[in-house]
Amino acid sequence: MKTLLALVLAGVSTFALADGVKEAANPPVVEQYDYSTNLDIAKVISLSTIPNVCEVVPATMTYEDHQSQRHTIEYRAMGDGCKQG
């Protein structure tokens, strides 16, 4: 029984490794955002860090849509260094 469990776990880990290699071989295309872009965001995966500068900087967001497709968009954001107070 332990041997069967070990074989199943080895098979599953091989598929997981192959999926990771596939993702590395096909990196996501970075789309450029503008105000006319229709976004279908079901889940935000990651947001880039906005630097502490007082100027417009590039930022990225990776998200999943409602069909579980992953997207990465690049947009412009104001840096966090302009706060007065």
Secondary structure, DSSP 8 states (H G I E B T S, - for coil): -HHHHHHHHHHHHHHHHHHHHHHHHS---EEE--TT-----SEEEEE----SSSSEEEEEEEEE-TTS-EEEEEEEEE-GGG---
